Amino acid sequence: MKRILTTIQKRANKILSIAILAGAITSCDSILNYNEDCDIEYCVKFKYDYNMEEKDVFAEQVRSVTLYAFDENNNLVYQNTDQGEQLGDIDYAMNIAGIDPSQCRLIVWAGLNNESFAVPLLYPDQSKIEELNVKTLRKQATRSTSEEEKGKYSHRNYLGGIVKLGLKREKVGDILVFNNGADIITFVDFANTLKTELGSLTRFQNSKIIVDEISKIRKQEIKIEEVKIIVPSLRLDNIVSDLAKTSRSKAVQIMEAQRVFVNGKNEIKASKQIKQNDIITIRGKGRFIIKEFTGTTRSGRTVILVEKYI
């Protein structure tokens, strides 16, 4: 009988890993004519695609994850933390015992390790959701400035230098490029290493590289260029074709290669209808805002005003 229960749990796990959360299986009796109770094992699978690469990099970049479950009254009913190399397994999912997660509000905090952020101690059946105030420990930025850098280097140049040095990509956050240099956000314990390594590159040997508090980071001015495109319909493939200046069939290939994002989410459906204020990102081509539908041509094609980030 133990073998039968194991089979049921494995089946449940397979369903849950796809659906993230599921509570459809409530007892062994719902599957087999079996009178003894059996425990249903829930699991949660995580996805991290809100990042500069705009793809799921949870397995590559996360090494500590804490899950909190709150009931309808915002009381903490469950919490669990997983750490280490197990999170690097593409099939990793956190097992949950004792609650039905589909009936709870789930909140997750994740990072490279426990030094990435600090969370207060919470206690099930005692703590409320209002007590979950997380303090980030990412507090330093490396700044590179020089007269020689003025207008010379782009985001790609700085990121390329970091990759060339063999430094871990997950150690570096946003790279804000200015006319005379860049501010690179990183972790406190990595800032001086980054400073030293960047200074060893020929392109930055004459640059002034300093480590400073993140509160002193410079505000980046966003430059936008307005362009007009004319498309036969508001299908995503038509718009990507025009924005990327390529054929519609090539646009579909770009989408299938998971290089197109709509409002931060990867989109491969060519027939998806685009709306006003949608933000479209095409890797290698840029980011665009569908600002306004300004009219139609005599042939019925739609004229769209687009704002392109420069």
N, C-alpha and C positions, 0 to 999 in steps of 0.2 A: 504493500500500500504506500510505503514511503516513495517508491519509484513513481507512482501515479501522481502524488502531490508535487514532486519535483517537476514533472512534466507540465502540470498546470501552472506552476510558478514561472517556468521558462516561457510558456505561452503568454502569460500575462506580461512579463517583462518585454517581450517582443512587441506587443501592442503598445505598451506605454512608451517605449523608446521612440516610436513613430509619432504618437499623438501628444507626447510630452507628459500629459496627465490624463489618467482615465480611471473611472471608478465603476465601470459597467459590470465587472465581475464581483459579486457580493458574497458568494459562498461556493463551496464545492458542489452543493446540490444543484446549482444553476448549470453545471456542466455534466456532472456525473450523479447517478443515483447513489449518493454516499452520505451517511448520516452524521459523521463526525465533522466538527468545525475545522476549517483550514484558514490559515493566515494568507491574506492577499498582500503581495509585496509591490508597493508603488515605487516608481522611480521618476526622476526629473532629468531631462537632457537639456543642456544649456547651449546657447548660441550667442556669439559675440561678433556682430558685424557692423557695429556703430563705431568705426575707426577710420583712419586715413586710407587704409587699403580697401575699405568698403567690401570686405568679404569676411566669412566666418573664420576667425583666427583663435577661437577659444582654446583648441588643443595646442596651439603654438605658443600662445602668450599668457595663459592663465595658469597659475600654480597654487592658488588658494581661493576657495569659494565657500561662502557662508550663506546658508538658506534660512530665512525666517518665515514662519507661517503664523498668520493672525486670523482670529475668528471674526465673525460679523460685527462684534463689539470692539474690535481692534485690540483684543487681548492676545498676547503671545502664547501660542499653544505648542510650538515646536521650533527647535533650531538645530542645525547641524553644520559642521565644517569638514570639508575634505581638503587635503593638501598634497603636494608632491607630484611625482612623475605620473601617477595614475591619471591625472587630469589631462595628460598629453595623449592618452589613448583616444583615438577617434570615436570609439564606441562607449566612452565613459558616460555614465549616468549615475546620479546620486540616489542611493536607496533611501526610502522613507518608511518608517515604521510607526504604527500607533495612531495615525491620523489619515483622513481621506483628504488629500491635497486639493481635490476638485472643489471642496467646500470651503477652502481657505484663500486668503489673500497672501500671495507669496512675494517676498522681496529678497533680492540677491545682491550681495556685495562680493566683488571678485578682484583679484590683482595678481601680481607676480608672487608675492609672499606676504607674510604678516606685517612686513615693514612698509607695504604700499599704502596702508590705511589703518586707522585706529577706530574701533567701534566700542561702544560702552558694553558693559556686562549686562545682559538681559536674562530674566528668569521666567520660564514658562509658568503660566497661571498667576504671575505677579506683575510682569512688565507690560506696558502699553506701547502701541506703535509710535506714540509721540516721543518716546525715550530713545528711539533709534536715530541718533544724530551721529553721522559718520564724519570723521575728520581725515582729510587726505594728508599724506605725508610727502606728497610730491611738491616740494617747496623751493626748488632752485632751478635756475635757468642758466645756460651757457650762452654768452653773447659774443659774437664775432663782428668786429667793425674795423674798417680801414678805408682810406681814400681810394685805394686800388680796387676795392670791391664795389664801388659805386656803380649801380646798374649793370654789373658784370655777371653776377651769379643768380640763378633761379633756384627754386625749391629742389629741382632735380639735381643741381650741382652739389648742394649741401648734403642731401640724402645719399647721393652717389659717393661722396667722400666718406660718409659714415660706413656705408656698405663695403667700400673698398678696403677700409681698415679692418674689416672682419668683426666689427662690433655688433652685438646683438641688437636687432631692430626693435625688439620689445622694450629695450631700455630707454628708447627715445620717444617722446611724445610729439606734439605739434612743432613744426618748424615755420616760424613766422619770418618771411623775407622782407627786408626793407631796402631802400636805395643804397645804403652804405653798409650792409651786413645782414645779419639774421639773429633772431633769438630762438634758441633751441631748448625746449622744455625736457627735463630729464629728472631722474631720481637723485635724491641728496647724496647717496653713497656712490653714485656713478658720475657726478658732475665733474670732479677733478680729473678722473680718468678720461672723460670725453674731451676736456680742455687740453690735456697733454697730447692725446692722440690726434686731434684736429690740427694742433700746432705742428705736428710732424709732416703734414701734407704740404707739398710745394706750393699749392695754390693759396694756402693760408699762413705761410711762413712770415709774411710781413703784416699780418693782421693782429689786432689787439683782441685777445680772447680772455674774457673774465667770467667768473661765476658770481651770480647775484641772486637775491631773494626773488621769488616768483612774483611778489607784489610789485616789483619794479619793472615788470615786463612792459615793453612798449606796445601801445595800441596800434593795430594794423589798419591802415585805410584800405577799404575795399574798393577796387576800381572796376567799373562796369561799362561795358560797351553795348549799345543798343543795335540790334540788327533785325531785319525783317525777312521772314521766310514765307514762301507760298507752297502749300501742300494740298494734295487732292482730298485728303481726309485727315481726321485727328488721330488716326492710328499711330501707335508708337513707332512702328517701322518706317512710316513715311517721314515722321519728324526727325528720327535719328539719321535717316538717309540725307536729309537736307543739312542738318547741323554738322554732321561728320563729312559732308561733301563727298558722298560715295553713292553707289547704286543701292537700290532697295534690297537686292539679294545680299550684297555685302553687309548692309545694315543688319539684316537678320542674322548673319554669321557672327557679327560683333555681339549681338544680344545672346546668341547661343553660347558664346565664349564667356558669358557672365561678366561682360564689361559695361553693361548699362544698368543704371540705377534710377529709380523714380522715387523721389522723396526719401532717399536713404536706403531703399530696399531694392535688392537685385530683381530685375524684371526681364524675363525671357519671352513673354507672351507678345507676339508681334501685333496682335489685334487690340491690345489694350488702348482704351480711349484716354487721351490726355486732356486735362482740364486746366483752366486758368489758375495761375500761381503754382502749378506743379514745378518741382525742381528736378531737372534731368541731368545726370552725370554720365559722361561717356569717357571711360578711361583712355587717356592719351589725347583726348580732344577738348576736354574742359567741362565746366559746369554751367548750366543754362537755366534761367527762370522763364517760364511761359507767362509773360506779363499781361498780354491783352490780345484778344481776337479783334482785329481792327476792321474786318470786312471780308467781302468775297469778290472774286473776279467774275467777269462775264461768263466764264466757263464753269463757275461754281466752285472754284478752288478757294481755300481759306487763307487769308493773310494774317500772319501772327507776328506780333511784336515780341521779340525775345531779348532778355538781358543776359549777356555773357560775362562771366567773371574773367578778368584779365590777370 
